[in-house]
Amino acid sequence: MKHQERPYQPIENYGIIGNLQTVALVSLTGSIDFMSFPRFDSPTIFASLLDSKKGGYFSVEPQLADATTKQLYIPGTAILLTRFFADGGIAEITDYMPLPDTAGVSVCAIVRKVTPVRGKIKFKMHCVPRFDYAAAKHNTELKKNGIVFRSINDGNAKLKLMADIPLELKKADGYAEFTLEEGEVAHIVLESMEEESEQAFSDINYYVKQTYLETIHLWRTWLNKTSYKGRYSEHIYRSAITLKLLTSAQFGSVVAAPTFGLPETIGGNRNWDYRFTWIRDAAFTMYAFLALGMNDEATAFLDWIFNLCQETKLQLLYHINGKGGVQEAELKHLDGYKGSKPVRIGNGAAQQTQIDIYGELIDTIYIYNKTYKPITYQFWELITKQVACVISDWQLPDHGIWEIRNEKKEFLHTRLMCWVAMDRAIKIAEHRSFPYPEAEWRAVRDEIYKDIYDNFWNEEIGAWVQYKGSSHVDASALLMPLTHYISAIEPRWLSTMKVIDKELKLDVLVSRYQNNIEKVDGLDGEEGTFNMCSFWYIEALAKTGEIDRAVESFEKMMGYANHLGLFSEELGKKGEHLGNFPQAFTHLALISAALELDKQLGRQRELRL
């Protein structure tokens, strides 16, 4: 059944709630417009963000004329408040998902608490699930203690809707119309359902009385594990919570983003699915967690990686349970966000060659081994197999960090990460006195170093370029000083920074590369500036000693965050958020830049004392 079309909200008009299994996006209008269920990589039950007519949604709307809205998080948590302000009253919706128990297994539930802060207010609730990416039909049954939604051809997925206000059916959807006085509260809970019986319904009083304070306690207990107490704590904590929301409690893996199909240009075709675990993105995420003292997450991820390393060659990306075989497909029945087609699920990059992933992974293992807990010799033996892949493949062209859907090239970033893989593996071996072929590994590391230094340098433009033979720079070069390949004050690096500044940067906004010049990625259409590249630039700037510029740039960049401090992948020409939202890569780059700024400001202060 089609439903009345609802206007698309800007991507930045959303906050997220989650339970470490999946997330839901909640708009400033109080509508949940996106949710994969019951896992990050499962089909959606709400996707009006990708099709306003067919996608499905879960809204609670106070009937207030000319209301304005604001959102905020309860500090130190992922509990989201949406407030409505009007002459006729003030209403508040509190949204959260109870966290899993210590075993990592829990019923998947959304709790919505509705409160009139001022005035007697009428509300309308619509629960409009659309199973299997809005492709499956479903049955709906009104029972005495709630509503059951049962998919017909989506693995018989089931949901139950409970409330302490009367519920009714409108065709196949849940509906409620109710009025609350000041001081009254209503609760609405949507929960996964494993059984058919009446007893399968949870007691809504459990959610009313226990889960709110429990959820606050669990989030704050987790955040208190951080070792970071310095400057920028508000930005860092929100980014850390966001990264945690993208982490699977059950498997220890982390998704690159919880959404799919959100366009890099409105109306364009660069619409990808990021609900998988990329080795690269996940390794960088664990670097951020380790830097903040969040060691349990890194341990769980390395346990996940340990199982994958039984394979000789790692794949680029996996389902969150560690299974490969990710295939790309198009959902032709969905219109796409503001008509942006095609809407894709799966990701064709799974079949690409990207040799850089060994560098990001071994670097994270190196940091884990050095700063937290020694790895086992059994793990080391598996790492040596990955090093062997680097030794055999480092000279080959590949698709690179940007997953170029064009001919393979010898990319600078890939070569840099091959050097990182060799360098960190040697450091682990020497730190732990593990056996390794010292002469061979050192020779390969040094050969890669010289290859980068000499063969990726373009004397004519005065910079290390995107790939061998190129005449243009790539923002991923900003990782050269960040990975300690080169000192941030060496003349060649300072010259490269100037070229990046000239070719790729507008104030604090940085593009990945100049695709408009030579169509490097082989794709049609434009894209926005990349937020993580902006934070890489800020960190590199801080390392060069330009602290004041770096601090100003960081503050200006934070001005592009949405009202909750969240970032998507890209920014458009008007500063609007584009691409999948929120993106792990952006938030981990934010954390890394903020930590570097904090360190440099601390040194600056010590010199003044």
N, C-alpha and C positions, 0 to 999 in steps of 0.2 A: 504493500500500500504506500503510495506517495503521501507525503505530508506537506503542509503549507510551507512554502519557501521562506527561509529566514535569512536576513541579510548577513553576509560574511563579515566577520570581525577581522580587523587587522591582526596579523600574526602576533604582534607584540601585546595584544590585549588579553593575553592569557597568563594564568599561573598554573603550576602543576602541583598535584598531590600524588602520593604513591605509597606502596606497601612493600617495596623491594622485590616485587614480582612483575608489576606493571605500573603505569601512571595514567592519570586522567587529566585532561586540560580543561580548566574552568575559566570561562570568559568573565569580563567585567559586567556582563549582563546576568551573571549567575547561572549560565548554561554550561553543562559539560558537553563539549562538542567533539571530543576525540577520546577514545579509549580502546586499546587492544585488550582482549580478555581471553584467558586469565593471565597470560604472560606477555612480556614485551613483544615477542615475535608471533603471537597468536593473531587470528583474524579480529577485526574490530567489532564491537557492539554499538559504538557511537562513532560516527564519522561525518557529521554534518559540516565539519571543517573542510571536507573534501567533496561534499555534494550537499548543498543546503536543502535540497528537496528530499533526497533518498537516504542520506547518510545515517540519520538517527541522532538523538540528543536526549539530555536529561536536564530539564530546566526547572528552576524555582523562581517565580517572578512576583515581586510585590507590586500591587496595583496602585502605583503612585505616579501622579501626573508630573511630567517634566523633572524626573529624578536624575540626579548625577550620581556617579558611582566611583568608588575607590576600593582598592584591594591592598591588603598587607598580610604578612605572615606573623603568626605568634612568634616572638623572637626565639631563635635557637631551635626551631621546629619546621616541619613541612605542613603545618596546619594553616589553612588559608581562610582569611576573612574577606567577604565581599560586602560592602556597605552601600546602601542606597539613601540618598539625601533628597528630601523634597519638602515643600511647605506642609504637605499632608502627613509627614512623619519621617522617621528614620528606621530603616530595616537592616538587619544583619544576617548573613548566611555564613555559617562556619562549616567548612568542608575539610574532611581528612579521610585517610584510609588507615585503619589499625594495622600495626606492624606485625610481622610473623613472630611466632614463638621462637625459642632458642634452637629448635630443630630445623628452622627455616621453612616450615610448612604451616600454612594458615588458610582459613577461608578468605576469599577475596571479597572485600566489602567496601562500599562507599558510605560514609555517614554524613548526612546533611542536617545541621541544626539551624532552625529558623527562629529568629527573635525580633520582635518589634521593640526597638530601643525607645522610640517616642511615638505615641499615637496608636489608635486602633487601626490595624492594617489588614487588608484582604490580600491573600496570596493565591496564585495558581501554580500547580505543579504538573508537568508533563514528563512522563518516562516513556521514551520512544526508542526502544532498542531495535537495532537492525543487524541481525547476525551475519557472520561470514562476509564481512566487507559489504554489507547491505545487499547480498546476493541470495540469502536464504530466507524462506518464509518461516513463520513461527505461529504457534498457538498460544493463546493467553487464557488463563483461568483465574477467576476471582474466588478466593477462599475466605473463610471467616477471619483469618489472621494475615491476609496479604494477597498478593497477586503473583502467579507463577507464569513466567515467560519460557516457552519451550521451543527451541529450534527444531525444525522438521528435517533439515538436511545439512546441518553443520555439526555432525557428531553428537546430535541430541543435547547440545549445550543448554543449560537451564539457569535461569535467574529467578530470584524471588525479591519482591518489593514489599517492605514492611513500613508501617508508620503508626504514630500514636494519634493520627487524625484519620477520618474516614477516607478510604480509597475507592475509586470506581473505575470502570472500563469505558474507554471511548474507542470503539472498534477493537483493534488489537493492542491498544496502548493504555498505559496507566495514567490516571488523571486524579487530581484532587483540587478542590476549591475550598479554602478555609480562611477564617478570620481570627486573628489573635489580638488580645488586649496587651497593653504594656505589662511586662513582667511574665507573660506566658511564653512558653517555648514549645515548638513542635520538632519532632525528629522523623526523618525519612531515611531508610536504610535500603540500599540495593546490595544483595549478597549472592555469591555463587551458591548453587544448590546441587548437592550430590545425590540426594534421595528424593523420592516422590511423596512420601507420607506427610501427614500433617505435623508429625513430630519433627520432621526435618526443618521446620521453621525455627530459627533461633528466637530466643526471647528478646524482644526489642529493648527491654529494660536493661539487659546486659550492656548494650551499646550506650544507652542513656546514662547508666550509672558508673560504668567502669572504663570504657575504652578511651574517652577523651583525656582524662588525667594520665592513664597508662601511656597513651601515645606521646603526650608532652614529656613524660618522664623518660621514655625510651629514647626520644630524639635528643634530649638535653644530656642524658647520660652518655650517649654516643659522642656528642660534640665535645663534651668535657674531656674526652680522651686526647684531644689535640694538644700538642706541645707548643703551639703557636699562641703567643699572647701579645704580639707587637702591633705596629701600625696596620691600618687597612683591615683590621679584624672583621669588621662588619661585612666588607666585600668578600673576604676570604671565606668566612663561615657560610655565607649564602651560597657561594660557589661549591664549597665542600658538601653541603647538604644536597645541592643539585646533582653532583656527581654520585653521591650515595643513592639518590633516588633512581639513578640509571644503572645501579649495581644489583645483580641478582643474589639475594640471600641464599637461595637454594644451591646455586652453582658456583658463585664467586666470580662470574664473568660480568662484563659491563658493556652496555650497548652504546653505540656512537651517538645516538639520539633516539628518543622514544617514538618518533613520528615517521611517516613516509609521505611522499607525494607533495610536500610543500615546495613551491617553486622558487628557483633562484632568480627568476624574472617573472612577474605576473603575466600570465598568458603564454609563457614559454614552455619548452619541453624538457628543461633540465630539472626533472622531478624524480628524486631517488628515494630509495628505502634504506634507512640507516638503523633499523631495529635489529642489528646483529653485532657480534663482537669482532671488531677488527683487532688483530694482534697489535698493530701500531697504536691505535687510539687507546686501547686498554692498557698497554704498557706505559704510555704517557700518563694516563689517569692514575696508575699505581705510583708513578713517580711523584705526582702531586700528593697522594695520600701519605706516602713515606715522608715527604718533606714536612708534612703537618703532624707526623707522629701517629697516623692512623694505620698501624701496622697489621691489624687483623685483616683488613681488606686486601692488603698486599699478599698476606699468607694464603688467603682463600683463592686469590687469583693465581698464585704460583702453583697451588695444588691442582687447579684447573689446567694450567699450562703443562704441568708435569705429565698429565695423562696424554695431552696432545703430542708432547715431544717423543712419545713412543714411536710416532711416525718419523721417518727420516727427514722428510721435507714438510715444513709447516705450510698450511694454506693461509691465504690472506685473511679470510674471515670465516666465521662459524656461526651456527645457531648458538643461542646462549647455553644450551646443554652440551656444547662441544661437538656436535655433529656437523659434518660438512654437507656438501650437496645442495648449497643454496642456489636456486635458479631464479632468473628474472622473468616476470610476466607482467602483462598490462591488464588493469581492471577497466575494461572498455565501457562498463555500465555506469561508471562514476564520471561526473562532469569535471571534477578537479577544482581546486581552490580558485575561485573567480575565473573558471574556465581554463585553467592551466592543465593541459593534457600532453602526453598520456599520464595516467596515475599508475605508477609502477609499484609492484611488490617484489621482494627478492632483490638481488643485486648482481648484475652481470660481471661486476669486478671480481667476483669469487673465482672466475676462470682466468684472471689476469696473472701475469708474473710481476711481482713487486719484491725485489730482493732486499729492499731497505728494512723490512720488518725484523730481520735478525738483529740489526743494530739497536732499535728501540727496545726490543725484548731483553737482550743481553745487558744493556745499560741498566735497565730496571733491576735485573737480577744482581748485577754488580752493586748497586746502591743498597738493595735489600741485604745482601751478604755483608756489606761493609758497615751499615749503620744499625741493623736490627738483629738479624739472626743468621748464623752460618748455614749455607746450603749443604746438603748431604753429598757424599761422593757419588752416590747413585744418580743424583740430579746432575752433577758435574759431567758424568759420562754421557748423559743425554745432551748436555750443552755442547760437548765436543762434536757431536754429530751435526748440530746446527752450524758450528764453526766450519766443519768440513764443507757444508753447502755454500758458505760464503767463499771459501777458498776456490771452489770449483766454478762459482758463478759470478764473481764480482765484476768481471770484465764484460759481462753480457749486457745488452740493452734490455730495458724493461718498460713497464707502463708508468712507473714512478708514483710518488706520494699522491699526486692529483688524479691518479687512475685515468690517464689519458686514453681515450677511446680512438686512438689513431695509431700510427706506426710507433713501434718501440724505439727508444733512444737511450743513449748513455747519459742519464740525468745526474746532475751534480748531487742532489740530495741522496739518491740511491748510493752513489759512490761514497759520500760522506758517512752514511750509516754503515756501509761495509767496513770502513775504517774504524768506526765506533765499536762495531761487533768484535773486531780483532783486538783492538786496544783494551776493551773492558774484559774480554776473555783472558787475555794475558795478565791483567791486573788481578782478576779473581784467582787464577792459578798461582801467581806468585804470593798473594796474600795468604792463601791457604796451603801452599806447598803441594798443590795437586800436580800430578804428572801431566806433562804436555810436551809436544815437539817444539821446543823453544826456538830453535834456529829457523824452522819453517814458518812458524806463526809470526815471528818478528820480521822476517823477510817480506812476508805478504803484507803485513801492516805498513811497513815502510814503503813498499812499492805502491800501495794504494795512496798513501800520503803524498808521494811525489807526483803520482798521476793527477791527483786533484790540484795540487799546487801549480803544476806546470801546464797541464793539458786542458784545464777548465778556465784558465786565465785568458782573458781577451785584452791584449795590450791596447788595442785601438780604443775601446770604450773604458778601459781601466777598471775592470771588475771580473769576478768569477761569474760565469754565465750559466744559464739554465741547463744546458746540455752541451756536449762537445760539438764545436762548430757553430754554436749560436752567437748571436750578436746582442742578446738581451738577457736581463737578469730575471731571477725568480725569487719570490719572497722566502722560499724555503732556505735560501742561502743565509738567512738571518740565524739559522741554527748553527752555523759554523763556530762562532764564539761561544754559543750557549752549550755546545757539546765539547768545548775545550780543544777543538781542532786547531784553532788559531787564537792568538791573543787579540782582544778587542781594540788594542791600541797599535797594532801593526799597520804600516802604511797601506799594504794591499787591502786590508779589511776596511780601513777608513775610506779608501777610495771606492770600494764596493758599496759601502753604506751611502755614499753620496749619489751613486748611480741609482740605487734602489729608491732613494729619496726623490730623485728626478723623474724616474720612469714609472714608479708604482705608487707613490704616496701623494695623497691630497690631505694636507693638514695631518690628522692622526689616522686617516683611513687608508688602508693598504690593500692593494689588489694582489692576487696570487702571481699573475704574470700578464703580459700584454697580449691577450688572445686576439685582439682586434687587428693585430699586425700580421700574424702568420698562421692563425687558426691552429695553434699548437695542439689543442685537445680534440680537434676533429668534430666538434659539435656546433650546431647552429645556435644562435641566440646569444644574448648578453648575460652577464652575471654581475652581482654586486661586489663590493669590497669585502674582504674576508676578515672577520673579527679576530680570529686567532693570529693572523699575520700582523695585525695592529699591535697586539700584546707582545708578539715576538720582537717587533721593532722597538717597543718601549724597553723591553729587557736588554736588548742589545745596546740601546742608547745608554742605559744605566751602566752597563759594563764598560763603555768607552769613557766614562767619567762625566758625561753630561747629565748630571743628576737633576738639576733644576728643569731642564727640558723634558727629561723622562717623567718627573713628577707631574709637571703640567700636562703632558700628553696623557698620562694615566687618568688624571682627573677628568680631562676632556673626553676620553674614551668611555669612562664610566657614565658620562652624560648621555651616551647612546644606548645604555641598558634600558630595559623596559621599567615600568613602575615598581617592579618587584626585584630589580637587580639581575634579571635574566637576559641571556643573549641567545639569539638564533645563530645560524651559521654565517649569514651575510647581512649587509646593509645596502639598501637601494639608494637611488639618487636623492630621495627626500629624507634619508635617514631611517626609512621604514625597514623593519626586520623581514628578512627573506630566508628561504631554505628551512631545513628541519629545525625544530625548536623543542626544548633548549638543546644546545649542542655541547657535548662533553669536551671536545677539543677546545672550544672557545673558553670554557670555564677553567680548564686545567691550565691553559696558557695565561689566563688572568691571574690564577694563583701563583704561577711561577714568576710572572712579572712583578707582582706585589711583594713576593718574598725577596726578590733581588733588590727592589727599591728599598725595602725595609733594611736589608743588610747594608746597602750603600749609604743610606741616611744615617745608620748607626755608626758607620766608620767616619763619616763626615763630622758627626757630633763629637766623637772621641778625639779627632784631630783638633777640634776647636777648644776642647777643655784643657 
